[in-house]
Amino acid sequence: MRRSSVRPFAEATAGDGLRFDGRIGGSPFNVAVGLARLGRPAALFTGLSTDFLGQRLAAALAADGVVTSFLLCKNVPTALSLVGLAADGTPSYALYGRGAADRSVEIVEIPSLTPEIGVIHFGSYSLVVTPTADAFAALAARERRRRLITLDPNVRLNVEPDLEVWRARVQAMAAHADLIKVSGEDLDAMYPGRSVEATAERWLAAGARLVVVTHGADGARAFTERACVVAPGERVPVVDTVGAGDSFQAALLCAIDERGLASRAGIESLDDATLRRCLAFATRAAAMTRTRRGADLPHRRDPPALA
């Protein structure tokens, strides 16, 4: 439900110079945009700077149809992320956000939520930077079992390098979550030496109804108390992988919501065939994002059409 930043992509030029290609993004920011582009209603709750970058972010959200009435306007800077790309499109990040708007959400600023809001998504470094992390933990605790709570850790060690902090915060949020989506890479970072299956079992035992582990081009696995469902990946020409995980998250929520299953009871009722179709849709959306520069998530109308 939170994070917004401006992401310049750094490219080497002749001599010692650098050329920057500015893009907007941020993990839950991307999820909100992805949902809106797929035709689902979405809003973003975050701190947003009143500076010109914050104004650009707000305008971009509105242009994609994301509800902006939950944004908290703050007279502090916008977070800035520098993204460098390897030859295979794999990103590395340098984040500059100390004192930024998206890290300054207070518990007293948590809004009342109207009944039509059925899902709250949390993720990335908002889980570990205070005071925002404390505010979102309080929001998740308040709304658990009342709305579908979804979580994507999206670990960023260059924001918080202490893995113990990540483990503690993620575990606390996982206790409130109904659906957890996590990359295999993040699991390796947080729990080295522990199998994917063991972590999924722990989260399911703690109360999650569905745990989805993504493996990039190799697809995804979904774990429930009854079964493990596997979805193959899609091989595409990769421009970069920024936003692919967020695209997967948005498309998975879209597919679940379109089937009228975006609730804890709905997640529990997912049969293997329906879950496999939801995963295939999410995998296809993520693959489309990998063919584009920046976190440019697909619209429903984009060719090849998402069905």
N, C-alpha and C positions, 0 to 999 in steps of 0.2 A: 504494500500500500504506500510505500515511501521510497524514494530517493530520486533526486533530480540533479543533474549536473550537465555541464557543457564539456564535450569530449573532443579536443583537437587531436587529430591523428598526425604524429610526427613523421616526416619523411626527410631523408637525407638529400641535400642538394650539393652543388659544386662547392668546394672549399669547406669552410667550417659552418656554413649556414644551415638552417632548418626551415622547411616550409610546413605550415600547419593548415590542416583541413578541418574546420570546426564543425562538429556535429552535436546535436543534443541527445541526451539519453540519461541512463541511470536505471537500475534493475527494476524496481516496482513501477517507476515511470514508464519503462518499456512495456511492462505487462499491461498497464492501463491502456496505453496506446494500442497494443496488440489486440486487446479485447474489443476496443471501439472499432478498429479496422475490420474486425471479423463480425461486426454487427451486434455486439453485446453491449449493454449499458455499463459504463465504468466511470469511476471517480477516483481522484487521487487526494490523499491526505498527507501533507508534508509541510515543512517550512519552506517558503520560497522568498528569495531576496527581492527587494524592491529595485535593485539595480537593473541596468538595461539587459543583462543576461537573464535575470529572473523574468523580466517582462517578455523576453523572447520565448522562454520556456512555457509561460502561461499561455501565450498566443498559440504556440504549437499544440498544446493540449486541446485548447478550444477548437482549433482548426480540424483536429481529428475527432472531435465530438466527445472528448473526455470532460466530465463535469468538473468544474474548477471551484465550486463553492466551498469546498473543504480546505482549500489552500490557506496557509497562515502566512500573511505578508510580513516580512521582517527586514529591518534596516541593517542587515549584515550581509557579508559577501555570498556569492554563489559558489558552490563547490566546483572545482576544476579537475578533470582527469585527463592525463596525457596517455595515449594509447600507442604503443609501438607494435608493429606487426612483423612476425617472422615470415620466412619465405612460404610456409604452408598456411599462412593466414592466422596462426595462433597469436593472440594478443598478450602483451605484457603492459602493466599499468603503473603509472605514478599518479597518486591522488593528492590533491591539495585542498583541504577542506576544514582545517582547524578553525572553529568559530563560525563556520558557514551556516546558512539558514536551515539546511536539511538536518543538521546535527543539534538544533536548538529547540526542539519541540519539548514542551514541559507537560507534566501530568495534568496540570490544571487546564491545559488547552485541548484535552481530548474532547471531541464533540459528542453530542447525543446523535444517535443514528436512527434514521427512519426505518419503518418496517420493510420497505422494498429492498433494502440492502441485505442481501442474503449471504454474501461471501466477503471475507476480509483476508487479503493476502499480505504477508510480511516477508521481508527478505533482505539479504546482503548486509552491508556494514551498519545499517540502521539498527541491527540486532546488538551491536557491541559498543557504539559510541553514545555516551551520555551527554545530555539528559534524554535524548530521543529514545535510546534503548529502554530506559526505565518507563517512559511514557507508553511505548508500544507493548512492553510486557504487561503493563497494567490494563491496556486496552484488550489484549488477547485474553487475560484472565477474566475481565468483565464480561466479554462476549462469548466465551467458550460455551458450547452446547446450546447457544442461542442462535448462532450463525455458523456457517461453514468456515473454519479457520484453515488457511493454507500457508505453507512455509517453504521457502527455498533459501537455505543458508548462504549460497553464493559467496563463499569465503574470500575475503580480500586481506591477505596478511600484510600488505603494505599500508593498510589503515590501522589494523591491530595485529601486531606480530605474535602476540602471546596466544598460543593454541589453547591453553587452559581457559582463557577468557572465552574464546569461541565455543569450546566444548560446554562450558557451564551455561552460557547464554542460549546456545542452540538446544541443549537438553531441556532447559526450563521452558523454552517456547514449544518444543516438541510435545511436552506434556499437555499443551493446550490445543495442538493441531489435530485436525481430522485427516488432512492430506499433506504429505510431505514429498516434495520433489527435490532431488539432490543429484549433483553430478558425481560420477565415480571419482573424478579428480578431487572433489571436495572431501569425499569420504576418505580417500587415501591420505589427504592432508590432516584431517581431524583425528582419524583413527588408524594410524599405520599398523599394519599387521593384522587388523581385524577384517573378517570377511564381510562382504556386502550383505550376505544373508543374516549374519549375526546382528548387524546394526538394524536392519529392517525388522528383525524379530524383537529387538529391544524397543523400538519405537511403536510397533504394534502392541506390545505388551503394556506400554505406557498410555495407550489410548488412541493412537492413530488408526484410522480405518483403511488407509491406502498409502503405501510408500512406493514412489517411482524413482528409479535410479537411471539416469541417462548416461550413455557412453558415446556421445558424439555420433560420428558416422556409423558406429556399430550398433546403433539402436538404443533400446531401453528395456528395462525389466520392471514390472509392477508386482508388488507383493501385497497380498491380503492375508487374512487369517486362514483362508481356505486354499490359496493357490499362488503360484508365480506365473505371470503371463509375460511372454517375450514378444517384442515388436522389432523386426529387423530395421536397420538403418537404410538411408537412401544415399547413394553415391552421387555427388554433384561436383561441378567445378567450384572450388572454394576460393572466394575473394578474401573474406575474413570470417571469423567465427563470433565476432562481437554481437551480442543480442540473440544468439541462436537459442540459448537456454531460456531466455525470457520469452521468446517466440513459442517454444515448446510449452512453457507454463500457460501462456495466454490461450493457446489453441487447445490444450487439455481442458482448461476450465470452460472454454467455449463449448467444446464437444459434450462435456458433462452437463452443462447448463441447458443446452439445446434439447437434451433428452429428459429434462425435468428432474435431474438427479443431483442438483447442486445443493445438497443438504447432507447432514451426517447420515440420516436414514437412507438417502439416495445413494451415497457412496457405499454403504453397507450392502445395498441391494444389487450392485453392479455384478452382472454375470461375466464369465470369462470372455465370451464373444463380443459383448458390448464394450468391455474394457479394452479388448484388442483393437476394436475400431477407433476408440478414442485415442489410443496410443498412436495408431497409424496416422490419424489426422494431425496430431501434435508433431510427430516425426517429420511429416511432409512440410509443415509450416516452418520448422526449424531448418530443414534442408534449403528451403527457399531463401531464408535469411542469410544462410552461409554463402549464397551466390551474390550478395550485395555488399557494398561498402558501408560500414557503420551499422548501427542498430536500426536497420530499415525493415521493420516487420511487415509481413504481407497483408494486403487487403483481400477480402473475399473474392473480389473481381479479378485479381491478378492472374495472368496466365502463367503456368497451367492452373486452371481454376481449382481452388480448394473445395473439395466436396465432402 
